Amino acid sequence: MIKSLYETHVQVTSLGASISFYELLGLELLSRSGDRLAFMRIGGGDSIRS
């Protein structure tokens, strides 16, 4: 079971469809920039940046 995910990069052919798919898996959409870029997260809490 994934408790949290900090960062990964995934190239997709359809950003909208991919966002919908990952939301079904429990990821939260944090922000989206057109059809090129989206930031999502799974698990709550603060980031691990120092």
QUIFEN-V131963 format. One record per residue. RES is the residue in three letters. OMEGA is omega in whole degrees, -180 to 180 (NA if undefined). Layout:
res-><RES	RES>
omega-><OMEGA	OMEGA>
This chain:
res-><MET	ILE	LYS	SER	LEU	TYR	GLU	THR	HIS	VAL	GLN	VAL	THR	SER	LEU	GLY	ALA	SER	ILE	SER	PHE	TYR	GLU	LEU	LEU	GLY	LEU	GLU	LEU	LEU	SER	ARG	SER	GLY	ASP	ARG	LEU	ALA	PHE	MET	ARG	ILE	GLY	GLY	GLY	ASP	SER	ILE	ARG	SER>
omega-><177	178	176	179	-176	-177	171	-180	-179	175	-178	179	179	-177	-179	179	-180	177	179	179	-178	174	176	178	176	178	180	176	180	177	-180	178	179	180	-175	-169	175	175	-180	177	173	-176	-179	176	-178	174	-178	177	178	NA>
